[in-house]
């Protein structure tokens, strides 16, 4: 598999995992969403807001948005899961659209990320890989936090194996997607 189709599938898997996690958490009230728990960001709200904040920063950098650092420094955490889930879905869809618009040559384009004292420069493919890894890392922490709630932590890793299509069918239907949206059209024998 070439890198671009792989990354496109990964950003879709990222959206599917966030969709499933947020749907599983929907029965939690605001008190449980904000309750102190064991984790780097010690609440579900803190952890999921961190994911959203980082996504908005890196997506802005990937898109070349002027003033992205200042906009993200003014980030206001979402107080409710429905608002956070809606804003995360928007960020996830932006990530998908960005990767759909990329060409293979774009993966080598240097992305500038304004930091407090310098501008970090990295190839787009590495920034995308980093952002995906960041999501998995912190989403895993939120997943573990759910163990101390009445909500069973959902399965978050069955989005890429062909033999597991039946396990993601409901999620694909909820998002209006098909298998081809994730993996491209099926290969044909020539």
C-alpha positions as CSV (number, residue, x, y, z in Angstrom):
1,X,0.0,0.0,0.0
2,X,1.3,3.5,-0.8
3,X,1.6,6.0,2.0
4,X,-1.2,8.3,0.9
5,X,-4.0,5.7,0.7
6,X,-2.8,4.4,4.1
7,X,-3.0,7.8,5.7
8,X,-6.4,8.4,4.2
9,X,-7.6,5.1,5.7
10,X,-6.1,6.1,9.0
11,X,-7.8,9.5,9.2
12,X,-11.1,7.7,8.5
13,X,-10.4,5.1,11.2
14,X,-9.7,8.0,13.5
15,X,-13.1,9.5,12.8
16,X,-14.8,6.1,13.3
17,X,-13.0,5.6,16.7
18,X,-14.0,9.0,17.9
19,X,-17.6,8.5,16.7
20,X,-17.8,5.1,18.5
21,X,-16.2,6.5,21.7
22,X,-18.5,9.6,21.8
23,X,-21.6,7.5,21.1
24,X,-20.7,5.1,23.9
25,X,-20.2,8.0,26.3
26,X,-23.5,9.7,25.4
27,X,-25.4,8.3,28.4
28,X,-22.9,10.0,30.8
29,X,-24.1,13.1,32.4
30,X,-22.1,16.3,32.8
31,X,-21.0,15.3,36.3
32,X,-19.5,12.0,35.1
33,X,-18.0,13.8,32.1
34,X,-16.1,16.2,34.4
35,X,-15.5,13.8,37.3
36,X,-11.9,13.5,38.5
37,X,-10.3,10.3,37.2
38,X,-6.9,8.7,36.8
39,X,-5.1,10.0,33.7
40,X,-2.7,12.6,32.3
41,X,-5.7,15.0,32.0
42,X,-7.6,13.8,35.0
43,X,-11.2,13.8,33.6
44,X,-12.9,12.7,30.4
45,X,-13.7,16.3,29.7
46,X,-10.0,17.3,30.1
47,X,-8.7,14.5,28.0
48,X,-11.2,14.9,25.1
49,X,-10.8,18.7,25.1
50,X,-7.0,18.2,24.9
51,X,-7.5,16.0,21.8
52,X,-9.7,18.6,20.2
53,X,-7.3,21.5,21.0
54,X,-4.3,19.7,19.6
55,X,-6.3,18.6,16.5
56,X,-7.4,22.2,15.9
57,X,-3.8,23.4,16.2
58,X,-2.2,20.8,13.9
59,X,-5.1,20.9,11.3
60,X,-4.7,24.7,11.2
61,X,-0.9,24.3,10.6
62,X,-1.5,21.6,7.9
63,X,-3.9,24.0,6.2
64,X,-1.5,26.9,6.5
65,X,-3.9,29.1,8.6
66,X,-2.5,32.4,9.5
67,X,-2.7,33.1,13.3
68,X,-3.4,29.5,14.2
69,X,-1.2,29.6,17.4
70,X,-3.1,32.6,18.7
71,X,-6.5,31.2,17.9
72,X,-5.6,27.9,19.7
73,X,-4.2,29.7,22.7
74,X,-7.7,31.2,23.0
75,X,-9.3,27.7,23.0
76,X,-12.3,27.5,25.3
77,X,-12.8,23.9,26.6
78,X,-16.2,22.4,25.8
79,X,-18.3,21.9,28.9
80,X,-20.6,19.2,27.5
81,X,-20.0,16.0,25.7
82,X,-22.5,16.8,22.9
83,X,-20.7,20.1,22.1
84,X,-17.3,18.4,22.3
85,X,-18.4,15.5,20.1
86,X,-19.9,17.9,17.5
87,X,-16.7,20.0,17.4
88,X,-14.5,16.9,17.3
89,X,-16.6,15.5,14.4
90,X,-16.0,18.7,12.6
91,X,-12.2,18.5,13.2
92,X,-12.2,14.9,12.1
93,X,-14.1,15.7,8.9
94,X,-11.6,18.6,8.2
95,X,-8.7,16.1,8.7
96,X,-10.4,13.7,6.2
97,X,-11.0,16.5,3.6
98,X,-7.4,17.7,4.0
99,X,-6.1,14.2,3.3
100,X,-8.5,13.7,0.4
101,X,-7.2,16.9,-1.2
102,X,-3.5,15.8,-0.8
103,X,-1.4,14.4,-3.6
104,X,1.4,12.0,-3.0
105,X,3.8,14.9,-3.6
106,X,2.1,17.0,-0.9
107,X,3.3,14.4,1.7
108,X,6.8,15.9,1.5
109,X,5.5,19.6,1.7
110,X,7.0,21.3,4.8
111,X,4.4,22.3,7.4
112,X,5.2,25.2,9.6
113,X,4.0,25.0,13.2
114,X,4.5,28.2,15.2
115,X,5.7,27.5,18.8
116,X,6.4,29.9,21.6
117,X,10.0,30.6,20.6
118,X,10.4,29.1,17.2
119,X,8.7,27.8,14.1
120,X,8.9,24.0,13.9
121,X,9.1,22.6,10.3
122,X,8.2,19.0,9.4
123,X,7.1,17.2,6.3
124,X,3.3,16.9,6.1
125,X,3.3,13.1,6.3
126,X,5.2,13.2,9.6
127,X,2.8,15.8,11.0
128,X,-0.2,13.6,10.0
129,X,1.4,10.5,11.5
130,X,2.1,12.4,14.7
131,X,-1.5,13.7,15.0
132,X,-2.9,10.3,14.4
133,X,-0.6,8.9,17.1
134,X,-1.6,11.6,19.5
135,X,-5.3,10.8,19.0
136,X,-4.7,7.1,19.7
137,X,-2.6,7.8,22.8
138,X,-5.2,10.1,24.5
139,X,-8.3,8.4,23.2
140,X,-6.8,5.3,24.9
141,X,-6.6,7.2,28.1
142,X,-10.3,8.2,27.8
143,X,-11.1,4.6,27.0
144,X,-9.5,3.5,30.2
145,X,-11.3,6.2,32.2
146,X,-14.6,4.8,31.1
147,X,-13.8,1.6,33.1
148,X,-14.7,3.6,36.2
149,X,-18.1,4.6,34.9
150,X,-21.3,2.6,34.1
151,X,-20.4,2.8,30.4
152,X,-18.5,-0.1,29.0
153,X,-15.4,1.0,27.0
154,X,-16.2,0.4,23.3
155,X,-14.0,-1.6,20.9
156,X,-11.9,1.0,19.1
157,X,-9.6,-1.0,16.9
158,X,-11.7,-2.9,14.4
159,X,-11.7,-0.3,11.6
160,X,-9.0,-1.5,9.2
161,X,-9.2,-5.2,8.8
162,X,-11.2,-6.4,5.8
163,X,-12.5,-9.4,7.7
164,X,-14.0,-7.1,10.4
165,X,-16.3,-5.2,8.0
166,X,-19.3,-6.6,9.8
167,X,-18.1,-5.1,13.1
168,X,-18.0,-1.5,11.7
169,X,-21.2,-1.7,9.6
170,X,-23.4,0.3,12.0
171,X,-20.7,2.9,12.4
172,X,-20.4,3.3,8.7
173,X,-24.1,3.6,8.3
174,X,-24.3,6.2,11.0
175,X,-21.6,8.3,9.2
176,X,-23.1,7.7,5.7
177,X,-19.9,5.9,4.6
178,X,-19.2,2.7,2.6
179,X,-16.1,0.5,2.7
180,X,-15.0,2.2,-0.4
181,X,-14.9,5.5,1.4
182,X,-12.2,4.0,3.7
183,X,-10.3,1.8,1.3
184,X,-11.1,3.1,-2.1
185,X,-12.8,1.1,-4.8
186,X,-12.3,-2.7,-4.7
187,X,-9.4,-3.9,-6.8
188,X,-10.4,-5.6,-10.1
189,X,-8.5,-8.3,-11.9
190,X,-7.1,-7.0,-15.2
